[in-house]
Amino acid sequence: MKYYVTILLSLLPVAFMLGCSRNDATSPDIGIIYKSGSISGETANDSQNSQKLEIQQLNDKLRAMSNNDLFQFALTCGNQGNYSAALMAFNTLLEKDKNYPDIYYYQGLLYRDMGLQDEAICAFQTAITQNPDSAEAHYNLGYAYRCKGLHHEAIPQYQKSLELLSEDQTKQKASVHYNLGFSYFSHGMIDDAIREFKTALAYKPKDRETHQKLGIAYTAKGWTDKAKDEFSLYHDHDKPAKKIP
């Protein structure tokens, strides 16, 4: 999804996940669910009937799984980009146990990767109700708000995420400060944005995107010399390292 890949934050529409690295678990073998293409000569009705049969077979197999197997199957399908099967597995699990640990959080990630931001927001909100101390859930709720342009709503979620992160989680803190700076800037709070970008650089001094966005924030303030320095660092960090002869 690569919903298990750590998301690098930038002002470009990239998705960062705090502490979301997870190991894929082997799920029960349910066989081939979807065909790569229709068989030559197959009619539209035959294709639809075949698809309905496959969905019914998948439903039957999902209902026969244990809760843990359902959860792992959903994660595996999500990793493979099989979003429909992952969503079916999550929904089946929710029918069995609405309080299964972290299910709403991971369902939110799935919705986000499917481009369903409203559904993702709802899932992350429920995840926070289930686990108020999840820095990841607060961050991802903030990011979902950001994707909809709701920066005012995103800001307190990023702030709460920072409160919950430990001091040794420096990469995560750098990323949240960066995104918080982005939302401040988009909300017209330039001074606050500059503060957050500078804090992000304190954790990750060579981050090109942060230098660039800090330069943009300085430009908005009319501080051209400071902006020029940041843009210079942005380009310097992009240069390939020189090889030692």
Buried (B, 14 or more C-beta within 10 A) or exposed (E): BEBBEBBBBBBEEEBBBBBBEEEEEEBBEBEEBEEEEEEEEEEEEEEEEBEEEBBEEBEEBBEEBEEEBBBBBBBBBBBEEBBEBBBBBBBBBBEEEEEBEBBBBBBBBBBBBBEBBEBBBBBBBBBBEBBEEBBBBBBBBBBBBBBEEBBEBBBBBBEBBBEBBEEEBEBBBBBBBBBBBBBBBBBEBBEBBBBBBBBBBEBBEEBBBBBBBBBBBBBBEEBEEBBEBBBEBBEEBEEEEEEEE
